């Protein structure tokens, strides 16, 4: 059951991201690429989490990682 009074974070994409972002989301969220594409195409959130619950550490880590800008490897 969803608590209507809970503070939530929702991540929704309006258009399909580049392949590199799709793969990063796949690794971060543990979702298949087809599922990510389906959610983007139908307007279903990729992430919909309640904040300040018992799993706050896991939720915070996931959101922190999702908000980081990916770094490119340094050429050698």
N, C-alpha and C positions, 0 to 999 in steps of 0.2 A: 504494500500500500504506500502511496506517495503522500508525504506530509505537505499539504498546501502552504504551510507556514514556514517551511524550511528554506534556508538560503541555498540556492542551487547555482551551478555553473553549467552552461550549455555551450558546446562548440558545434557550430553549423557552418558548412561550406556552401557557397552559392554556385560555385563553378568548379569543375574538375581541376585539381592542381597538377603541376608538372610531375612526371614520373618519379623524380627524386623525392618529392614531397610525399607522394603516395607510398613509396617504400619506407620512408621515415615514419609515417603514420602507421603503416603495417607493423613495423618493429615495436613502436611505442605502445600501440593499443592492443596488439595481439589479434588483430582482425585480418581476415583475408582481403586481398586486393579487390576481389569482386564485391565483397560486402561494403567496403569503403566506397567504391564507385556507385553501388546501388543507393547507399545512404545519401551521397552527394546529389545523385540524380533525382531522388524522391523528396529531398528536403528533410530527411530524418537526421537528427543530431548524431555526430560521431561520438560525442561525450555528453552525458547528462548525469551529473553527480551531485549528491547532497554534500554540502560543506558542513564542517564542524560535527560530524558524526563520529562513531567509534573507530572508523577506518580513516581518520583524518590524515594520518601520516602517509598512507598509500595514495590518497587522493591528492594531497599536496605535492608529493613527488611527481605524480603523473602530470598534473597541471603545470608544475615548474618546468618539467622536461618538454612538454608540448609548447610552452611559450618561449623556449630558447631558440635562438637563431642557429641553424646548423652551421658548423664550420667546415671549410674545405681543407682537405689535407695539404700540408705544405709540400711543394715540389722539392725533390732532392736532386 
